[in-house]
Amino acid sequence: MAKVRLLQLGAVVAVLLLWALVAAVGVVSSTALPGPGSVAAALADLLGSGTFWEAVGETLRGAVTGLVVAIAIGIPLGLLTGVYAAAEESSRLLMEILRSFPVIALLPVFLLVLGSTPGMKATVVFIACVFPVLLQAQYGARSVSQAVHETARGYRIPWLLRLRRVVLPAAAPSIMTGLRLAATTSVLVSIGVEVLTTLPGIGHMIMESQQAGASARAYAYILTAGTIGYTITLLAQTAEHRLLRWRPPTRTGEE
Protein backbone atom coordinates (compact mmCIF):
# COMPACT_ATOMS: atom_id res chain seq x y z
CA MET A 1 0.00 0.00 0.00
CA ALA A 2 2.80 2.42 0.86
CA LYS A 3 4.46 1.73 -2.49
CA VAL A 4 1.21 2.47 -4.30
CA ARG A 5 0.81 5.75 -2.41
CA LEU A 6 4.36 6.77 -3.32
CA LEU A 7 3.70 6.01 -6.99
CA GLN A 8 0.50 8.04 -6.91
CA LEU A 9 2.27 10.95 -5.22
CA GLY A 10 5.08 10.74 -7.75
CA ALA A 11 2.58 10.96 -10.62
CA VAL A 12 1.04 14.09 -9.10
CA VAL A 13 4.46 15.70 -8.63
CA ALA A 14 5.41 14.84 -12.22
CA VAL A 15 2.26 16.51 -13.55
CA LEU A 16 2.91 19.63 -11.45
CA LEU A 17 6.51 19.84 -12.69
CA LEU A 18 5.38 19.46 -16.31
CA TRP A 19 2.75 22.13 -15.74
CA ALA A 20 5.33 24.50 -14.26
CA LEU A 21 7.75 23.81 -17.14
CA VAL A 22 5.15 24.48 -19.84
CA ALA A 23 4.09 27.71 -18.11
CA ALA A 24 7.71 28.86 -17.63
CA VAL A 25 8.80 28.16 -21.22
CA GLY A 26 5.81 30.05 -22.57
CA VAL A 27 4.51 27.36 -24.90
CA VAL A 28 1.04 28.48 -23.83
CA SER A 29 0.25 32.06 -22.88
CA SER A 30 -0.02 32.82 -19.18
CA THR A 31 -3.59 33.96 -19.77
CA ALA A 32 -4.60 30.52 -20.97
CA LEU A 33 -2.36 28.53 -18.62
CA PRO A 34 -1.01 30.29 -15.53
CA GLY A 35 1.73 28.58 -13.54
CA PRO A 36 0.98 26.41 -10.52
CA GLY A 37 2.47 29.05 -8.23
CA SER A 38 0.01 31.69 -9.47
CA VAL A 39 -2.89 29.30 -9.08
CA ALA A 40 -1.79 28.33 -5.57
CA ALA A 41 -1.56 32.02 -4.59
CA ALA A 42 -5.02 32.69 -6.03
CA LEU A 43 -6.43 29.70 -4.16
CA ALA A 44 -4.87 30.89 -0.90
CA ASP A 45 -6.55 34.29 -1.37
CA LEU A 46 -9.89 32.65 -2.14
CA LEU A 47 -9.79 30.46 0.97
CA GLY A 48 -9.92 33.58 3.08
CA SER A 49 -12.87 35.14 1.25
CA GLY A 50 -16.53 34.69 2.02
CA THR A 51 -17.42 34.69 -1.68
CA PHE A 52 -15.47 31.47 -2.20
CA TRP A 53 -17.24 29.59 0.57
CA GLU A 54 -20.62 30.90 -0.54
CA ALA A 55 -19.96 29.53 -4.03
CA VAL A 56 -18.90 26.15 -2.60
CA GLY A 57 -22.02 26.09 -0.42
CA GLU A 58 -24.33 26.86 -3.34
CA THR A 59 -22.80 24.09 -5.45
CA LEU A 60 -23.02 21.54 -2.64
CA ARG A 61 -26.57 22.60 -1.78
CA GLY A 62 -27.83 21.89 -5.29
CA ALA A 63 -25.83 18.66 -5.51
CA VAL A 64 -26.96 17.29 -2.15
CA THR A 65 -30.63 18.21 -2.67
CA GLY A 66 -30.83 16.47 -6.03
CA LEU A 67 -28.84 13.47 -4.75
CA VAL A 68 -31.03 12.95 -1.67
CA VAL A 69 -34.21 12.98 -3.75
CA ALA A 70 -32.60 10.57 -6.25
CA ILE A 71 -31.73 8.18 -3.42
CA ALA A 72 -35.20 8.43 -1.85
CA ILE A 73 -36.88 7.58 -5.17
CA GLY A 74 -34.26 5.45 -6.92
CA ILE A 75 -33.60 2.82 -4.26
CA PRO A 76 -37.26 1.84 -3.56
CA LEU A 77 -38.11 1.79 -7.28
CA GLY A 78 -34.99 -0.21 -8.05
CA LEU A 79 -35.75 -2.79 -5.38
CA LEU A 80 -39.38 -3.04 -6.45
CA THR A 81 -38.63 -3.54 -10.13
CA GLY A 82 -35.80 -5.91 -9.24
CA VAL A 83 -37.97 -8.17 -7.10
CA TYR A 84 -40.95 -8.29 -9.45
CA ALA A 85 -40.06 -9.36 -12.99
CA ALA A 86 -43.32 -7.97 -14.39
CA ALA A 87 -42.53 -4.50 -13.04
CA GLU A 88 -39.01 -4.62 -14.48
CA GLU A 89 -40.16 -5.79 -17.91
CA SER A 90 -42.97 -3.24 -18.16
CA SER A 91 -40.71 -0.33 -17.20
CA ARG A 92 -37.61 -1.41 -19.17
CA LEU A 93 -38.40 0.50 -22.38
CA LEU A 94 -39.32 3.67 -20.50
CA MET A 95 -36.13 3.48 -18.41
CA GLU A 96 -33.96 2.98 -21.47
CA ILE A 97 -35.52 5.97 -23.22
CA LEU A 98 -35.26 8.29 -20.22
CA ARG A 99 -31.67 7.39 -19.33
CA SER A 100 -30.57 7.91 -22.95
CA PHE A 101 -31.24 11.64 -22.82
CA PRO A 102 -28.12 13.70 -21.98
CA VAL A 103 -29.27 15.72 -19.02
CA ILE A 104 -27.32 18.87 -19.97
CA ALA A 105 -28.99 18.84 -23.40
CA LEU A 106 -32.34 19.08 -21.59
CA LEU A 107 -31.23 22.15 -19.67
CA PRO A 108 -33.03 24.64 -21.99
CA VAL A 109 -36.29 22.79 -21.36
CA PHE A 110 -35.84 23.00 -17.59
CA LEU A 111 -34.95 26.67 -17.88
CA LEU A 112 -38.21 27.32 -19.74
CA VAL A 113 -40.31 25.31 -17.30
CA LEU A 114 -38.66 26.05 -13.95
CA GLY A 115 -36.60 29.15 -14.68
CA SER A 116 -33.05 29.83 -13.51
CA THR A 117 -33.67 28.81 -9.91
CA PRO A 118 -31.96 26.59 -7.33
CA GLY A 119 -34.87 24.18 -7.70
CA MET A 120 -34.09 23.81 -11.40
CA LYS A 121 -30.46 22.97 -10.59
CA ALA A 122 -31.53 20.36 -8.04
CA THR A 123 -33.96 18.89 -10.59
CA VAL A 124 -31.23 18.48 -13.20
CA VAL A 125 -28.97 16.86 -10.59
CA PHE A 126 -31.81 14.53 -9.59
CA ILE A 127 -32.37 13.33 -13.15
CA ALA A 128 -28.65 12.74 -13.65
CA CYS A 129 -28.34 10.76 -10.40
CA VAL A 130 -31.55 8.77 -10.14
CA PHE A 131 -30.77 6.29 -12.91
CA PRO A 132 -27.41 5.07 -11.56
CA VAL A 133 -29.02 4.56 -8.15
CA LEU A 134 -32.16 2.92 -9.52
CA LEU A 135 -30.41 0.56 -11.93
CA GLN A 136 -27.82 -0.56 -9.39
CA ALA A 137 -30.54 -1.22 -6.80
CA GLN A 138 -32.49 -3.15 -9.43
CA TYR A 139 -29.44 -5.19 -10.37
CA GLY A 140 -28.73 -5.99 -6.72
CA ALA A 141 -32.32 -7.07 -6.04
CA ARG A 142 -32.26 -9.35 -9.09
CA SER A 143 -29.15 -11.07 -7.71
CA VAL A 144 -31.29 -12.84 -5.10
CA SER A 145 -31.91 -16.34 -6.40
CA GLN A 146 -35.40 -17.63 -7.02
CA ALA A 147 -34.77 -20.43 -4.53
CA VAL A 148 -34.30 -17.88 -1.75
CA HIS A 149 -37.56 -16.17 -2.68
CA GLU A 150 -39.37 -19.51 -2.73
CA THR A 151 -37.96 -20.42 0.68
CA ALA A 152 -39.05 -17.07 2.15
CA ARG A 153 -42.54 -17.53 0.72
CA GLY A 154 -42.65 -21.11 1.99
CA TYR A 155 -41.99 -19.92 5.52
CA ARG A 156 -44.58 -17.18 5.01
CA ILE A 157 -42.13 -14.41 5.86
CA PRO A 158 -43.91 -11.04 5.55
CA TRP A 159 -43.01 -9.03 2.45
CA LEU A 160 -41.51 -6.08 4.32
CA LEU A 161 -39.41 -8.36 6.53
CA ARG A 162 -38.23 -10.27 3.47
CA LEU A 163 -37.30 -7.01 1.78
CA ARG A 164 -35.36 -5.81 4.83
CA ARG A 165 -33.65 -9.06 5.77
CA VAL A 166 -33.13 -10.75 2.40
CA VAL A 167 -33.34 -8.42 -0.58
CA LEU A 168 -31.76 -5.29 0.89
CA PRO A 169 -28.60 -7.01 2.26
CA ALA A 170 -28.10 -8.82 -1.05
CA ALA A 171 -28.54 -5.58 -3.01
CA ALA A 172 -26.43 -3.44 -0.65
CA PRO A 173 -23.10 -3.80 -2.55
CA SER A 174 -24.72 -2.76 -5.83
CA ILE A 175 -26.61 0.07 -4.14
CA MET A 176 -23.39 1.43 -2.66
CA THR A 177 -21.79 1.37 -6.11
CA GLY A 178 -24.70 3.36 -7.48
CA LEU A 179 -24.49 5.85 -4.61
CA ARG A 180 -20.76 6.34 -5.19
CA LEU A 181 -21.30 7.06 -8.88
CA ALA A 182 -24.28 9.32 -8.22
CA ALA A 183 -22.48 11.31 -5.52
CA THR A 184 -19.65 12.27 -7.88
CA THR A 185 -22.08 12.94 -10.72
CA SER A 186 -24.17 15.26 -8.55
CA VAL A 187 -21.28 17.69 -8.04
CA LEU A 188 -20.22 17.60 -11.68
CA VAL A 189 -23.74 18.27 -12.93
CA SER A 190 -24.31 21.01 -10.37
CA ILE A 191 -21.17 22.80 -11.55
CA GLY A 192 -22.11 22.23 -15.19
CA VAL A 193 -25.51 23.84 -14.66
CA GLU A 194 -23.85 26.84 -12.99
CA VAL A 195 -21.46 27.24 -15.91
CA LEU A 196 -24.32 27.32 -18.41
CA THR A 197 -26.67 29.52 -16.38
CA THR A 198 -26.51 32.51 -14.05
CA LEU A 199 -27.02 30.42 -10.91
CA PRO A 200 -24.44 31.07 -8.17
CA GLY A 201 -21.81 28.49 -7.38
CA ILE A 202 -18.36 27.27 -8.38
CA GLY A 203 -19.30 26.97 -12.04
CA HIS A 204 -20.53 30.55 -12.17
CA MET A 205 -17.37 31.80 -10.48
CA ILE A 206 -15.23 29.95 -13.04
CA MET A 207 -17.01 31.70 -15.89
CA GLU A 208 -16.93 35.05 -14.10
CA SER A 209 -13.18 34.75 -13.46
CA GLN A 210 -12.52 33.76 -17.05
CA GLN A 211 -14.49 36.71 -18.41
CA ALA A 212 -12.61 39.06 -16.06
CA GLY A 213 -9.25 37.74 -17.31
CA ALA A 214 -8.37 36.26 -13.91
CA SER A 215 -7.26 32.90 -15.26
CA ALA A 216 -5.37 31.94 -12.08
CA ARG A 217 -8.53 32.43 -10.05
CA ALA A 218 -10.53 30.39 -12.59
CA TYR A 219 -8.04 27.53 -12.30
CA ALA A 220 -8.23 27.78 -8.51
CA TYR A 221 -11.98 27.22 -8.68
CA ILE A 222 -11.46 24.33 -11.12
CA LEU A 223 -9.01 22.69 -8.70
CA THR A 224 -11.54 23.23 -5.92
CA ALA A 225 -14.17 21.40 -7.96
CA GLY A 226 -11.78 18.51 -8.54
CA THR A 227 -10.88 18.37 -4.86
CA ILE A 228 -14.55 18.23 -3.87
CA GLY A 229 -15.20 15.40 -6.33
CA TYR A 230 -12.19 13.45 -5.07
CA THR A 231 -13.19 13.98 -1.44
CA ILE A 232 -16.71 12.74 -2.12
CA THR A 233 -15.30 9.63 -3.79
CA LEU A 234 -13.10 8.91 -0.76
CA LEU A 235 -15.99 9.44 1.65
CA ALA A 236 -18.23 7.15 -0.40
CA GLN A 237 -15.55 4.44 -0.46
CA THR A 238 -15.03 4.74 3.29
CA ALA A 239 -18.77 4.50 3.92
CA GLU A 240 -18.98 1.46 1.63
CA HIS A 241 -16.17 -0.33 3.49
CA ARG A 242 -17.74 0.38 6.88
CA LEU A 243 -21.29 -0.55 5.92
CA LEU A 244 -20.29 -3.70 4.07
CA ARG A 245 -17.80 -5.08 6.56
CA TRP A 246 -19.84 -8.28 6.67
CA ARG A 247 -19.09 -8.98 3.02
CA PRO A 248 -16.15 -11.35 2.48
CA PRO A 249 -13.19 -9.71 0.69
CA THR A 250 -12.90 -10.25 -3.04
CA ARG A 251 -9.86 -12.25 -4.03
CA THR A 252 -8.34 -12.10 -7.47
CA GLY A 253 -5.81 -14.28 -9.17
CA GLU A 254 -7.06 -17.51 -7.60
CA GLU A 255 -8.54 -20.46 -9.38
C-alpha positions as CSV (number, residue, x, y, z in Angstrom):
1,M,0.0,0.0,0.0
2,A,2.8,2.4,0.9
3,K,4.5,1.7,-2.5
4,V,1.2,2.5,-4.3
5,R,0.8,5.8,-2.4
6,L,4.4,6.8,-3.3
7,L,3.7,6.0,-7.0
8,Q,0.5,8.0,-6.9
9,L,2.3,11.0,-5.2
10,G,5.1,10.7,-7.8
11,A,2.6,11.0,-10.6
12,V,1.0,14.1,-9.1
13,V,4.5,15.7,-8.6
14,A,5.4,14.8,-12.2
15,V,2.3,16.5,-13.5
16,L,2.9,19.6,-11.4
17,L,6.5,19.8,-12.7
18,L,5.4,19.5,-16.3
19,W,2.7,22.1,-15.7
20,A,5.3,24.5,-14.3
21,L,7.7,23.8,-17.1
22,V,5.1,24.5,-19.8
23,A,4.1,27.7,-18.1
24,A,7.7,28.9,-17.6
25,V,8.8,28.2,-21.2
26,G,5.8,30.1,-22.6
27,V,4.5,27.4,-24.9
28,V,1.0,28.5,-23.8
29,S,0.3,32.1,-22.9
30,S,0.0,32.8,-19.2
31,T,-3.6,34.0,-19.8
32,A,-4.6,30.5,-21.0
33,L,-2.4,28.5,-18.6
34,P,-1.0,30.3,-15.5
35,G,1.7,28.6,-13.5
36,P,1.0,26.4,-10.5
37,G,2.5,29.1,-8.2
38,S,0.0,31.7,-9.5
39,V,-2.9,29.3,-9.1
40,A,-1.8,28.3,-5.6
41,A,-1.6,32.0,-4.6
42,A,-5.0,32.7,-6.0
43,L,-6.4,29.7,-4.2
44,A,-4.9,30.9,-0.9
45,D,-6.5,34.3,-1.4
46,L,-9.9,32.6,-2.1
47,L,-9.8,30.5,1.0
48,G,-9.9,33.6,3.1
49,S,-12.9,35.1,1.3
50,G,-16.5,34.7,2.0
51,T,-17.4,34.7,-1.7
52,F,-15.5,31.5,-2.2
53,W,-17.2,29.6,0.6
54,E,-20.6,30.9,-0.5
55,A,-20.0,29.5,-4.0
56,V,-18.9,26.2,-2.6
57,G,-22.0,26.1,-0.4
58,E,-24.3,26.9,-3.3
59,T,-22.8,24.1,-5.4
60,L,-23.0,21.5,-2.6
61,R,-26.6,22.6,-1.8
62,G,-27.8,21.9,-5.3
63,A,-25.8,18.7,-5.5
64,V,-27.0,17.3,-2.1
65,T,-30.6,18.2,-2.7
66,G,-30.8,16.5,-6.0
67,L,-28.8,13.5,-4.8
68,V,-31.0,13.0,-1.7
69,V,-34.2,13.0,-3.8
70,A,-32.6,10.6,-6.2
71,I,-31.7,8.2,-3.4
72,A,-35.2,8.4,-1.9
73,I,-36.9,7.6,-5.2
74,G,-34.3,5.4,-6.9
75,I,-33.6,2.8,-4.3
76,P,-37.3,1.8,-3.6
77,L,-38.1,1.8,-7.3
78,G,-35.0,-0.2,-8.1
79,L,-35.7,-2.8,-5.4
80,L,-39.4,-3.0,-6.4
81,T,-38.6,-3.5,-10.1
82,G,-35.8,-5.9,-9.2
83,V,-38.0,-8.2,-7.1
84,Y,-41.0,-8.3,-9.5
85,A,-40.1,-9.4,-13.0
86,A,-43.3,-8.0,-14.4
87,A,-42.5,-4.5,-13.0
88,E,-39.0,-4.6,-14.5
89,E,-40.2,-5.8,-17.9
90,S,-43.0,-3.2,-18.2
91,S,-40.7,-0.3,-17.2
92,R,-37.6,-1.4,-19.2
93,L,-38.4,0.5,-22.4
94,L,-39.3,3.7,-20.5
95,M,-36.1,3.5,-18.4
96,E,-34.0,3.0,-21.5
97,I,-35.5,6.0,-23.2
98,L,-35.3,8.3,-20.2
99,R,-31.7,7.4,-19.3
100,S,-30.6,7.9,-22.9
101,F,-31.2,11.6,-22.8
102,P,-28.1,13.7,-22.0
103,V,-29.3,15.7,-19.0
104,I,-27.3,18.9,-20.0
105,A,-29.0,18.8,-23.4
106,L,-32.3,19.1,-21.6
107,L,-31.2,22.2,-19.7
108,P,-33.0,24.6,-22.0
109,V,-36.3,22.8,-21.4
110,F,-35.8,23.0,-17.6
111,L,-35.0,26.7,-17.9
112,L,-38.2,27.3,-19.7
113,V,-40.3,25.3,-17.3
114,L,-38.7,26.1,-13.9
115,G,-36.6,29.2,-14.7
116,S,-33.0,29.8,-13.5
117,T,-33.7,28.8,-9.9
118,P,-32.0,26.6,-7.3
119,G,-34.9,24.2,-7.7
120,M,-34.1,23.8,-11.4
121,K,-30.5,23.0,-10.6
122,A,-31.5,20.4,-8.0
123,T,-34.0,18.9,-10.6
124,V,-31.2,18.5,-13.2
125,V,-29.0,16.9,-10.6
126,F,-31.8,14.5,-9.6
127,I,-32.4,13.3,-13.2
128,A,-28.6,12.7,-13.7
129,C,-28.3,10.8,-10.4
130,V,-31.5,8.8,-10.1
131,F,-30.8,6.3,-12.9
132,P,-27.4,5.1,-11.6
133,V,-29.0,4.6,-8.1
134,L,-32.2,2.9,-9.5
135,L,-30.4,0.6,-11.9
136,Q,-27.8,-0.6,-9.4
137,A,-30.5,-1.2,-6.8
138,Q,-32.5,-3.2,-9.4
139,Y,-29.4,-5.2,-10.4
140,G,-28.7,-6.0,-6.7
141,A,-32.3,-7.1,-6.0
142,R,-32.3,-9.4,-9.1
143,S,-29.2,-11.1,-7.7
144,V,-31.3,-12.8,-5.1
145,S,-31.9,-16.3,-6.4
146,Q,-35.4,-17.6,-7.0
147,A,-34.8,-20.4,-4.5
148,V,-34.3,-17.9,-1.8
149,H,-37.6,-16.2,-2.7
150,E,-39.4,-19.5,-2.7
151,T,-38.0,-20.4,0.7
152,A,-39.1,-17.1,2.2
153,R,-42.5,-17.5,0.7
154,G,-42.6,-21.1,2.0
155,Y,-42.0,-19.9,5.5
156,R,-44.6,-17.2,5.0
157,I,-42.1,-14.4,5.9
158,P,-43.9,-11.0,5.5
159,W,-43.0,-9.0,2.4
160,L,-41.5,-6.1,4.3
161,L,-39.4,-8.4,6.5
162,R,-38.2,-10.3,3.5
163,L,-37.3,-7.0,1.8
164,R,-35.4,-5.8,4.8
165,R,-33.6,-9.1,5.8
166,V,-33.1,-10.8,2.4
167,V,-33.3,-8.4,-0.6
168,L,-31.8,-5.3,0.9
169,P,-28.6,-7.0,2.3
170,A,-28.1,-8.8,-1.1
171,A,-28.5,-5.6,-3.0
172,A,-26.4,-3.4,-0.6
173,P,-23.1,-3.8,-2.5
174,S,-24.7,-2.8,-5.8
175,I,-26.6,0.1,-4.1
176,M,-23.4,1.4,-2.7
177,T,-21.8,1.4,-6.1
178,G,-24.7,3.4,-7.5
179,L,-24.5,5.8,-4.6
180,R,-20.8,6.3,-5.2
181,L,-21.3,7.1,-8.9
182,A,-24.3,9.3,-8.2
183,A,-22.5,11.3,-5.5
184,T,-19.7,12.3,-7.9
185,T,-22.1,12.9,-10.7
186,S,-24.2,15.3,-8.5
187,V,-21.3,17.7,-8.0
188,L,-20.2,17.6,-11.7
189,V,-23.7,18.3,-12.9
190,S,-24.3,21.0,-10.4
191,I,-21.2,22.8,-11.5
192,G,-22.1,22.2,-15.2
193,V,-25.5,23.8,-14.7
194,E,-23.9,26.8,-13.0
195,V,-21.5,27.2,-15.9
196,L,-24.3,27.3,-18.4
197,T,-26.7,29.5,-16.4
198,T,-26.5,32.5,-14.0
199,L,-27.0,30.4,-10.9
200,P,-24.4,31.1,-8.2
201,G,-21.8,28.5,-7.4
202,I,-18.4,27.3,-8.4
203,G,-19.3,27.0,-12.0
204,H,-20.5,30.5,-12.2
205,M,-17.4,31.8,-10.5
206,I,-15.2,29.9,-13.0
207,M,-17.0,31.7,-15.9
208,E,-16.9,35.0,-14.1
209,S,-13.2,34.7,-13.5
210,Q,-12.5,33.8,-17.1
211,Q,-14.5,36.7,-18.4
212,A,-12.6,39.1,-16.1
213,G,-9.2,37.7,-17.3
214,A,-8.4,36.3,-13.9
215,S,-7.3,32.9,-15.3
216,A,-5.4,31.9,-12.1
217,R,-8.5,32.4,-10.1
218,A,-10.5,30.4,-12.6
219,Y,-8.0,27.5,-12.3
220,A,-8.2,27.8,-8.5
221,Y,-12.0,27.2,-8.7
222,I,-11.5,24.3,-11.1
223,L,-9.0,22.7,-8.7
224,T,-11.5,23.2,-5.9
225,A,-14.2,21.4,-8.0
226,G,-11.8,18.5,-8.5
227,T,-10.9,18.4,-4.9
228,I,-14.5,18.2,-3.9
229,G,-15.2,15.4,-6.3
230,Y,-12.2,13.5,-5.1
231,T,-13.2,14.0,-1.4
232,I,-16.7,12.7,-2.1
233,T,-15.3,9.6,-3.8
234,L,-13.1,8.9,-0.8
235,L,-16.0,9.4,1.6
236,A,-18.2,7.2,-0.4
237,Q,-15.6,4.4,-0.5
238,T,-15.0,4.7,3.3
239,A,-18.8,4.5,3.9
240,E,-19.0,1.5,1.6
241,H,-16.2,-0.3,3.5
242,R,-17.7,0.4,6.9
243,L,-21.3,-0.5,5.9
244,L,-20.3,-3.7,4.1
245,R,-17.8,-5.1,6.6
246,W,-19.8,-8.3,6.7
247,R,-19.1,-9.0,3.0
248,P,-16.1,-11.4,2.5
249,P,-13.2,-9.7,0.7
250,T,-12.9,-10.3,-3.0
251,R,-9.9,-12.2,-4.0
252,T,-8.3,-12.1,-7.5
253,G,-5.8,-14.3,-9.2
254,E,-7.1,-17.5,-7.6
255,E,-8.5,-20.5,-9.4
